[in-house]
Amino acid sequence: MLKYTKFILNKMSFDRLLFEKELRKAIGLLSAIEVLELRVWCEAQFGNDFQGIIALAFADQRYQCETELTE
């Protein structure tokens, strides 16, 4: 699934909104280990162009995980 996600994100990188939508969807579907790998890859591939989107998407994911653990 991670390989497919990387393929999709590469294809959606022409549009900020589509990139963000696909990134958030992928974060919700991948395992915790895959999410960590995806973050490293995203920062390396798209860090210059989508730094804010990447930071927010992964920060939102981290907040959701912490919230689920405390409930």
N, C-alpha and C positions, 0 to 999 in steps of 0.2 A: 504494500500500500504506500509506503514511503517513496519508493521509486516513482510510482504513478503520480503522487502528489507533487514531486519535484518537476515532473514533466508538465503537469497542468500549470503550476506557478510560473514556469518559464514561458509558457504560451500566453498567460494572462498578464505578463509584466508590461504590456503595452498600455494598460489601463489601470490606474490606481484603485478605482472602486472594485473592479473585477478581481484584482490581485488580493485586495483586503478580504473580499467575500470568500474567495477560495482558500485563503490562508486560515481564516477563522473556522471555516468548515473542516479543513484538514486537522486543525488542532483539536477539534471536538471528536474526531473519528480515530485518531492515532493513539497508540499506547504511550505511556509516560516516557519511555525510553526513546521512542520514535519522535516524540515532540521535542525532546532535548536535541536529538540529531537534526531535526528540521530547523530548529532555531539557529544552530551553528551554521548550517548550510545557507539559510536565508540571510544571515548577517554577512556571510562571505560573498554570496552572489548578488544581493540586492541592497546591502547596507547603505551604500551611497545614495541610492534613489528612493528607497522606502524605509529609511531608518525609523521614522515616527510611527508608521503603520506597523512595522515589525515589533517595535517596543510595546506599543499599546495592545496588540493582539496577544502577545505572550504574557503581558502583565495581567490582562483580563483573565486569561486562562489560569494563571497562578492564583489569582484572587478566588476564582470559582473553586479550585481544588482546596484551598485553605478553608473556605466557607463550608464545603461539604464535610471536611474532616472535623470541624468544630460542632457541627449539628448533630 
